[in-house]
Amino acid sequence: MLGIDPGTTGMGYALLDLSTDPPRLVAHGLIETPRFGSAAERLLAIADAIDALIATHVPAYLALERLYFNKNVKTAMAVAEARGAALVCGARAGLAIAEYTPQEVKQSVTGSGGADKRAVQRMLVHVLELAEPITQDNVADAIAIALTHAQRVKFSAAVASAK
């Protein structure tokens, strides 16, 4: 399971192993982009890094944050482009793709769609049995997005086996 928190100056990513309970955090980090690079150079760096993560870890799923309304149109456009790069990488690799709003992720991880980032980070420690909190916002968000989809996959499997 590959979770992505889209961004152009740093894209958070997380890989979860769904074969364990709770899921095991396999890898996480921030995809760096050229600080003074053009939009095309940033998107290329993002796509190359995501392609490498997919090739290395061979996830079956890609979960990413659905773009929500942003008052800053320039920022929203850049994030939408980064999301597009991630979607293309996932589709090209044949991954099942899911998208979640920030509120859906917060609800899934903390039980409240209005939770703040620190509450999400604290819950990740407990739910995934981490030794220490993930304090980088983009990375913690990517882990939370991956966890949200992991919970949906587990629920869907339980429903299917009950039929």
C-alpha positions in Angstrom: 0.0 0.0 0.0 1.5 3.3 -1.1 0.1 6.5 0.5 0.8 9.9 -1.0 0.3 13.4 0.4 0.6 15.5 -2.7 2.8 18.6 -2.8 5.3 20.2 -5.1 8.0 21.3 -2.6 7.8 18.0 -0.7 5.5 15.1 -1.3 5.0 12.8 1.6 4.9 9.0 1.0 4.4 5.9 3.1 4.4 2.2 2.3 2.4 -0.1 4.5 2.5 -3.9 4.6 -1.1 -5.0 4.9 -0.3 -8.6 5.7 0.2 -7.8 9.4 -2.2 -6.6 12.0 -1.7 -3.7 12.5 -0.2 -2.9 9.1 3.5 -2.5 9.3 5.2 0.8 8.2 7.7 -0.4 5.6 9.1 2.9 4.4 8.2 6.6 4.6 9.7 9.9 3.8 9.5 13.0 1.7 10.1 13.2 -2.0 12.2 16.2 -2.6 11.9 18.4 -5.6 14.5 20.8 -7.1 14.1 24.0 -5.0 14.6 26.3 -7.9 13.4 23.9 -10.6 10.6 24.7 -13.1 7.2 23.1 -12.6 8.1 20.5 -15.2 11.4 19.6 -13.4 9.5 19.3 -10.1 6.9 17.0 -11.6 9.6 14.9 -13.3 11.3 14.5 -9.9 8.1 13.4 -8.3 7.2 11.0 -11.1 10.7 9.4 -11.1 10.6 9.0 -7.3 7.2 7.5 -7.3 8.1 5.1 -10.1 11.2 4.0 -8.1 9.1 3.4 -5.0 6.6 1.3 -7.0 9.4 -0.7 -8.6 11.1 -1.3 -5.3 8.1 -2.1 -3.1 5.5 -3.4 -5.7 2.4 -2.1 -3.9 -1.1 -3.2 -5.0 -2.7 0.1 -4.0 -2.1 3.8 -4.3 -4.1 6.0 -1.9 -3.8 9.8 -2.1 -5.4 12.9 -0.7 -8.2 14.3 -2.8 -7.7 17.9 -3.6 -9.9 20.2 -1.5 -10.8 23.8 -2.2 -7.9 26.1 -1.6 -8.1 29.9 -1.4 -4.7 30.2 -3.1 -5.4 29.2 -6.7 -1.7 29.1 -7.6 -1.0 26.6 -4.8 -4.1 24.5 -5.6 -3.0 24.3 -9.3 0.5 23.1 -8.3 -0.8 20.5 -5.9 -3.3 19.3 -8.6 -0.4 18.9 -11.0 1.6 16.9 -8.4 -1.5 14.7 -7.8 -1.7 14.2 -11.5 1.9 13.0 -11.7 1.2 10.5 -8.8 -2.0 9.3 -10.5 -0.3 8.7 -13.8 2.5 6.7 -12.0 -0.1 4.6 -10.2 -2.2 4.0 -13.3 0.8 3.1 -15.4 1.9 0.5 -12.8 -1.7 -0.9 -12.7 -2.3 -0.1 -9.0 -5.8 0.2 -7.6 -6.2 3.9 -6.8 -8.2 5.4 -4.0 -8.6 9.1 -3.0 -9.7 10.5 0.3 -10.5 13.9 1.6 -8.6 15.3 4.6 -11.8 14.9 6.6 -12.2 11.3 5.7 -8.6 10.6 6.7 -8.9 12.4 10.0 -12.2 10.5 10.7 -10.6 7.2 9.9 -7.5 7.7 12.0 -8.8 9.7 15.0 -12.6 9.2 14.9 -13.1 12.9 14.3 -13.2 14.6 10.9 -12.2 17.9 12.6 -9.1 16.6 14.3 -5.9 18.6 13.9 -2.6 17.3 12.5 -1.1 16.7 16.0 -4.0 14.5 16.9 -3.5 12.4 13.7 0.2 12.1 14.5 -0.5 10.9 18.1 -3.0 8.3 16.9 -0.6 6.9 14.2 1.8 6.0 17.0 -0.9 3.9 18.7 -2.7 2.4 15.7 0.5 1.4 14.0 2.5 0.7 17.2 5.3 3.0 16.2 8.2 3.6 18.5 8.0 7.4 18.1 5.7 9.9 16.4 6.2 11.0 12.8 6.4 14.8 13.1 6.8 15.8 9.5 3.3 16.9 8.4 3.5 15.7 4.8 4.9 12.3 5.9 2.4 11.8 8.7 -0.4 12.7 6.3 0.8 10.1 3.8 0.9 7.5 6.5 -2.6 8.4 7.6 -3.9 8.3 4.0 -2.3 4.8 3.6 -3.8 3.7 6.9 -7.2 4.9 5.9 -7.1 2.8 2.7 -5.7 -0.2 4.6 -8.7 0.0 6.9 -11.1 0.2 3.9 -9.4 -2.8 2.3 -9.7 -4.8 5.5 -13.3 -3.9 5.9 -14.2 -4.7 2.3 -12.5 -8.1 2.7 -14.5 -8.8 5.9 -17.7 -7.9 4.1 -16.9 -10.1 1.1 -16.1 -13.1 3.3 -19.3 -12.6 5.2 -21.4 -13.0 2.1 
